Amino acid sequence: MPTRKKEFKKITTHVLQEMKRNGEKISMLTAYDYTMASIVDNAGIDVILVGDSASNVMAGHETTLPITLDQMIYHASSVIRATDRALVVVDLPFGSYQGNSKEALNSAIRIMKESGAHSVKLEGGREVRESVARILTAGIPVMGHLGLTPQSIYKFGTYTVRAREEEEADNLLADAHLLQEAGCFAIVLEKIPASLAEKVAKELTIPVIGIGAGGGVDGQVLVVHDMLGLTTEFSPRFLRRYANLFDTISGAVKNYITDVKAKDFPNTNEQY
């Protein structure tokens, strides 16, 4: 008798809107490959972000800038094949949408057609409004991203907390309203004061997801490699490590090496 597939409620942009209205927090994690996405999706995550942070944790680059659209589509395709329940959001990489709304639309269409993803995310406020509007004309859901925007790291010159000063805070709030009015279904706020993030979440009707933005928003997102303790050099205040897989995996590899050198692996039960 075939096993019955576990019943679940498919997460859509509409479901996220309902979650905000009902006061239910939204859980979001990154994933970049089939195996990790399968684990995360089966665990019950609401949103999977195929982030351009793959440039850092998967490819070893110092910033998110080098990753290409083709590479993002590859990662997104891998994640989609593993995902049954979660809404999958894919980052538009640096250079695929800035300053050219037609290119932004073409980039978003490629992601949706070639990977099967459910939505895209881009960084910025008023400067990307035209790109947001143009992508939406194709029926592609768009998530915004304000605060610390890693693709603009060379402009900022630092990964410090954004919008501490009144003028920048006012601009961020205005940009959040602008993105909502442009049609974004949700916004990520990264590394800004908790009080400002809470104010944004209360004023907007769309979900606001935070990373380093306090608990007053509608949901949280972390890079999965960071929260699982696979990375060790990155330890900002907002990061909670839920496991220490670096030591677990390192220990397993060392034990394997020891067993191979000692001719203990494979034993008679582990061969044909």
Secondary structure, 3 states (H helix, E strand, C coil): CCCCCCCCCCCCHHHHHHHHHHCCCEEEEECCCHHHHHHHHHHCCCEEEECCCHHHHCCCCCCCCCCCHHHHHHHHHHHHHHCCCCEEEEECCCCCCCCCHHHHHHHHHHHHHHHCCCEEECCECHHHHHHHHHHHHCCCCEEEEEECCHHHHHHHCCCCCCCCCHHHHHHHHHHHHHHHHHCCCEEEEECCCHHHHHHHHHHCCCCEEEECCCCCCCEEEECHHHHCCCCCCCCCCCCCCCCCHHHHHHHHHHHHHHHHHCCCCCCHHHCC
